[in-house]
């Protein structure tokens, strides 16, 4: 079955493996050069659960990420294959990013030939969003690969009317539910593809059977582990309801993704415009199955993830985040690649070169956006680890990076993690000299760049007055993107003064870094903090849930 399934998909590599290899090497180098590490969000939950799976533990949890065993299982496999550290945490997700590029090359080669394959793969290789997510420690590339693979296999099943391909497409689509249950709404696209054939195909039953097997496996797994086959569904229902009620993530505006593709293009570069040009040109050409499939794939997913209602009462559209665009960037890359392949060589090189240069530049900027937000948190985590005998308190960035660093070291022991500022009031000063050190407190000025910064109340002036400054934290390596930004600023500085000042100010947010400051909390200051500190806000749901796991 699988030999039959892969023959149309790998034909491109067999015919021109050197071209695919060159693009993959370039893509891998770009992702390593601009590796961003984690912001300290959902990856904390996924890595924690992965280690527990390796230990044979299946703890109860209420946060969505903790019950996504399609993610946690692959993360556990990655850690088992590559060991602890960044390579183990990101290894298979990184390979999924490269896998998507290879898949785009193969599909485009099969449909339209070598030139379209090269441009399609290159469009995805230099996409800033994909470059950043490949090094984010999060599973977005993994999810995107399986969604794309299920649709591509379904297309070939329709073209060749082969039951084994339908069954494989159903298994792939069903596994998407194991990865991230909310995005299963993408399955509406299969209905559109099937109805467009305008005739009954027995293979559709094989597709449904493959998907049903995955759904049944989900019910059986949670029944065996938690004694409740609907455990997964209950957690999802409660968590999604809370998110909708509190509006704690993403945007609901139906035009959000259009804005990211055509206006705020720092995540997508020129991909949106080239894909749009490809789509318009395709519609002007005579109908052809391959072009019709890719265009329907791109437009269909964009409509589903822009307009699908997440709730009817109150009415709320599906939430949107920049990283969710990873779900539909492959068909956009195919559209862009096909469009470039239709151009004269000179025009294609000009447009494609602009795409590559802007993609590399924006990937560097994306890395710096992450780095300037997390650099002080990583330095704080190193400081706390070096002073493990004394509790350290800090803002969200420091707390989360402390957890990430501990998990990358292979430990589930959270006793030495950086704690929230609010917990300082609970420190027991003990007996002894008023000037003895009982804790350290870290203040991170970069918190202004963190989306959750407003969720913590600043330190009270009363507490600040009793803290003893120890000095700034030494900042670590900011990545190769730092050199790219430096070169960009040098170029901008030679512009006429008004333009130079305006453009340099625009880069300040991912260039200027205020070092974190470390303060000593003396026994006398700890007495001041007890019940008198004006800072108390709970950490976000994801952090709180991760600490409860």
N, C-alpha and C positions, 0 to 999 in steps of 0.2 A: 504493500500500500504506500509506504513512505517513499520508496524508489519511484513509484509512478507520480507521487505528489511533487517531488522536487525537480523533475526533469524540465518543465517549462520555466522554472524559477532560476535555476543555476545555469541555463544555457548561455547567458551573457558572460559569466565568468569563464566558462569553458572555452568560449570563442575568443575572449580578450582578457585573460587574467592579469596581464601586465598593467593595463590601464586601470583596472579596479584596484590592484595592489598599490599603485602609485598614489591614488587618491586616498586610500585608507591610511597609508603611512603619513601622508600630509595631514589628514584629519586627526590621527592619533597624536602627532607631534603638536598640533595646535591645541588640542585638549590638555595635553600634559603641560605645555608652556603656560596656559592660562587656567590651570587647575584652581578652583575656587574654594574647595573644602566646604564644610557645612555652615549654614547660618546658625544652626542650633535650634531647629524646629522639630518637624516630624521625624527626622532621622534619629533623634534621641530615643523615641519610642520604638522604631523599627530595629535599631541595633540592640537595644535592651531585650526585646522579645527574641531576637535571633540568638543571643547568648543563652536565653532561657530554654529555647528549643534545643540547643546543643547540649544543655544539661538535662533534657527530658522533662522540663517544667512547662506547665500550661496554666499560668495563673489567671484568675478572673480579672477582667478589666472592663472599663466603661468607655475608654477612648477608642475612636474608630481605628486608628493605626494599630492598636494592639490585637485586633481580631482580623486583620488582613494577612492571613497566613500565606497567601500567594506571594506577598512581599517579604514577610518575615522568614519564610522558608527559603527563598532564594538568597536573602541576606545571610542566613545561617550557612548555606552552601558556599557562599563566597568567602565567609570567614574560615570555613573548614578547608577550602582549597588554598587560600592565599594567606591565612593567618591573621593575627590582630593588626591593628594600624589602619592607615588610610587605604592601603592597597586591598586589604581584606574587606573593609567596609564598602569601598566603591568599585571593587574589581569587576564584578559581573554587570553592574549597572553601566559602567564605562564601556564594557564590551557590547552591551545592548545598543549604545549610541553608535558604535562602529557598525554593528549589525544592521541598523536601519539604513546607513549609508550604502552598505553592500546590497541590501535588498532593493533600494531605490535604483542602484546601478543595474541590477539584474532585470528588474521589471521594465525599466526604460529601454534597455538594450533589446529585450524581447519584443517590445511594442514598436519601437521607432528606430533602433539602430545605435551605433557606437557614439555618435556625436551627442545625441540626446541623453544617452546613459552617462557620459562624462559630465555634461553640464548639470544634469539632475543630481548626481552624487556630489558634485562640487558645491552646488547650491546648499545642500544639507551640511556638507563638511564645514563650511564657513559661516553657517547660521549662528549668530551670537547666542541665541537662546539655547541651542543644542550644545554648543561648546561649554557654556556655563553649567547646564544641567548635568553634563557628563561628569563633572567634577564636584557636584553638590552633595554627594552621599545620599541623594534621594532617588526614588525609583521611577521618575518620570520617563526616562528613555526606555526602560523595561516595559512600562505600560504602553507607550506609543508603538513600540516594536510589535507587540502582540495584537494590538488593534489593527495596525497596518497589515500584518501577516494574515490575520483572519479574513480581511476584506480581499486581499490579493488572491488568496487560495480560493475564496468563494468565486471570484471573477473567473479564474481558470476552470473551476468546476462547472460554471455556467457555459463557458465556451466549449468545453470538451464533454460535458454531460457525464461526469465520472463520479460514481457514488463515493469512492474512497476520498476524493478531494472534498466533496460536500461534508463527509464525516470529519475530516481533519479541520475544515473551516469551523465546524460546530464546536469541536474540542478547543480550538484556539479562542473562539469567541466566549465560550464558557469559562475558560481560564481567566479571561479579563475580569469576570465577576470576582474571582478569587483575589485578583490583584487590587482592584478598586471598584467596589460594588456600585457606587453612584454613576459611574460612566457607562454602565451597561445600556443606557439609553441609546448609545451609538448603534445598538442592534436594529433600530428603526431603519437604518440605511440598508440592511439586508432585505427588509421588506420592499423598499423602493427598488433595489436591484432585481429582486425576484419579479415584482409586478411589471417592470419594464420589459420583461421577456414575453409577456402576454400569452403565456401557455404554461400548462402544468408540467412540472418536472418531478419524477419520483425521488430524485436526489435530495429534494428539499426535506424529505422525511429523515434522510441520513443526517442532514445538517441539524435538524431539531433534536435528533437522537444524541448527537455528540454534545450539544449544549445541555440537554437534559441530564446526561451522565455527570457533567460537572456540577450542575445544580444538586443532583442527588448525592454526590460525593460531599458537597458542602453540608447538607443536612445530616448525613451519616457521621461526618467528622465531629461536628459540634454535639451530636447526640452521644458519641463515644467518649468525648473529652469532658464535656460539661453536663451531660445528662439532659440536654435540651436541644432538640434539632433546630429550634427557632432562635437559639441564643444569638447568633449572628444578626438576624433580622431585628431582634429587639434592641440590640446595641445601636444598630444603624438608625432605626426609627427614632430612638431617644436622642442620639447625638445630632442627627440632621435637624430634628425639631428644635433643639437648643440653638443650633447655629442660625437657623432661619429666624428664630425669635429675637436673637441678640444681634444679628447682622455683624458677626465678629470676623468675617473674612470676605475678601473678594468684592466684586462689583456686580450689580444686577442690571445695569444699563445694557440694552440689546446691542448697542453699537460699540461696546468696549473692545472687542477683538478687531473690528474695523479700524478703530483708532490706533491700536497697537501695530497694525499692518501698514497703515498709510500715513499716519501722522506722527505718533510717538514710536519711531522706527528703531529705537536703540536696542530693542530685543530681536528685531527681524531684519534689519538692514534693508536691502533693496528687494527682498524676497516677495513682499506683498505686491509691489508694483510690477515686477517681472511676471509673477503668477497671473495678475490681472490682465496684463498684455497677452499672455499665453491663452487665457480663457477667452478673451474677445476674439483672438485670431482663430481659435478652435471653432467657435460658433459660426465664423464666416466660412469655414471650410465644409466640405461635404461630410455627412455623418460617417463615423468610423468607430467600431466597438471599443478599441483601446482608448481613443480620445474621449469618447462619451463616458466611459467608466471613470477615468481620472477626473474629469470635470465634475461628474456627479458625486464622486467621492469627496472632492474638496468642498464643493458648495453644500453638499448634504451635511457633512460634519460641522461646517461653519454655522449653518442654520440651526441644527440640533443643539449645539452647545452655546448658541446665542439666544434662542427663543423658547427652548423647552421649559415649561413651568416646573419649578421645584416645589411649589406649594400653591394650592388653589384658594385656601383660606388661612391667612391672607394671601392674596395672589402675589407670587414672587417668582421671577424668572431664575433660571439656573445661575448660580454664582460663577463669576469669571475671575481668573487670575492669569498673570502673564505666563506662568509655567504650564498652565493647562493647554496653551496653544501647541505644545509639543504633540498633542493628540492628532492634530491635523496638518502639521508642517510637511509631512512627506508628500501628500498629493500636491501641495503648493510647490514643493521643490520639483516635482515631476512636470507641472505646468510651466515653471520657469525654465527648466532644462529643455523642454520641447520647444518653447518659444525661442530660446537662444540658438537651438539647432536649426531653426528655420531661417535665420538671418545669414547674410553674407558674412564670410569669415572675418573681415575687418570690423564690421559692426558687432558681431558676436564677441570678438576679443575685447573690444572697447567696453561693451556693457558687462560682459563677464568679468573683466578685469576690475571694473568699478565695484562689482558685487564682491569680489574676493578682497580687495583692499579695504572696502568699508566694513566687511565682515570681520576681518582680522583686527582692525582698529576698534570696532565696537566690542569685540570679544575681550580685548585688553581693558577697555573701559568698564565692562561688566565685572571683570575680575576685581578691579579696583573698588568698585561700588561695594562689593562684598567685603573686601579686605579692610577698607577704612571703618566699616561698621564692626567687624569682628576682631581686628588686630589687638585692641586693648583687652578684649575678653580672653583671647588666647594667652596674652601676657599675664593676665590676672590668674588664669588657671595654672600656669607654670609657677607663679609666686605661691599660690595656695598649696600646691603639691610640695613645694620646698619648705613650707611652714605648716605641715600637716598636723602638728601637735597643738597648734593654736587655731581656733576657728576664724574663718575669713568671711566677711560679708560684702556683698556688692550688688550692683544693678542687674537687670535681666541678661544683658549681654554677657556679663561675667559668669552669672549662674549657668547659663546654657553652654557656654564654651567650656566651663569646668566639667560639666556632665559629658560633653562630647570627648574631651581629652581623656577623661577617665574610662569611657567606653572604648576608645581607640586603644587604650592600654589593656583592654580585656577584663576590666573589673566591673562588677555590679554593686560593689560596696560604695554607697553614696554618703558614708559618714564624713568624708573629708571634702565633699562638694562645697563650693561657695554658696552661702546661704543668702536669702533675701535680706535687705536692710531691715525689714519689719521684725525679723527674728532677733535683732540685736537687743531688743527690750527683754528677751527671755534669757539672756546670758547670766549665769550665776557668778557674781564677782568673787565670791569667796573671801577669805581673810588674808591680810597681808598689807604691804605698803600701798598707799593710794596711787603711786606712780607705776606699779607693776603692769606689764602688758598682759591683757586678758583676751584680746582679739585684735584683728586687723580689719580695716574698712577701706574699700576701694571705691573711688568715684571716677566714673568714665564719662568725660565730656562728649565722646562720640555717640552717646545715647540719643542725641538729637537726630541722628541719622537712622535710628531704629524705629520701625513702624509701631512697636508697642511701647515707645517711650512715654507716652501720655498715661500709661496704666500704672505708673509708679509716681507717688507724690515725692517731691524732692526732700532731701534731708532738712530737718528743722534747723533754724539758726542756733537754737539753744544747744543742740547736739554738735553742730559744726564748731562752735566756740570751744568745746572741751576736747576736740580731737587734736592729736599731736601729729603734725606732718612728718612723714618718713621719707618722702621723695617720689619722683615719677617712676613708673614702670618702664623697663627697657622694651622697646618695640621689636618685634621679630621681622621676618622676611615678608614683604608685601607682594611678591610675585613679579614675574617678568613684565606684566602689564604696567608696572610702575615706570619702567624705562620707556615704554611706548607713550605713556601719558606725559612724561618729562619731555620727550622729543616733540610731542604735539604742542605743548605749551611753549617750547622754544620757537616753533614755527609761528604760532599765534602772536607771540610777542613782537614780531617784526612788522605786524600790520600797523596801519595808522593808529595813533593813540586811542581815539574813541572806540574803534573796533577791537583793538587789542585788549583794552580794559574790560569791555563787555564780554568778550569770548573767554578771557582768562577767569573772570568771575564765574562764568558758567561751568568751569571745570573745578572750581574750588571745592565743591562738595565731595568729590572723589580724589582730591589731591591733598588738601590740608588735613592734618591729623593733630589733634590735641592729646598728648599722652595722658594715660590714666594716672591718678594720684593715689598713693597709699598713705593711710593714716593709722596711727596707733590708737587703739582704744584702751585707755588705762582703767584700772579698777575704779577710780573715782568717776571717770566718764561713763563706765558701765552702770554705776549707780544712777547717774543722771538719765541714762537711756531707759531705765526700767519704768515703764508705764508713762513716760513723759515725751517720748519721741512722736513727732507729728507725721511720720511716714507710714502709712500702712495701706498697702493695696496688695491684694492677692495676685500671685503670678497667673498668667494666662492658662486656659484650660489644658493646652497641650503639655505645658511644663508641670502643672499640678498633677495631671494624670500620669506623666512619666515618673514623677516622684512616688506615686502610689503603687506603681507596678511591682 
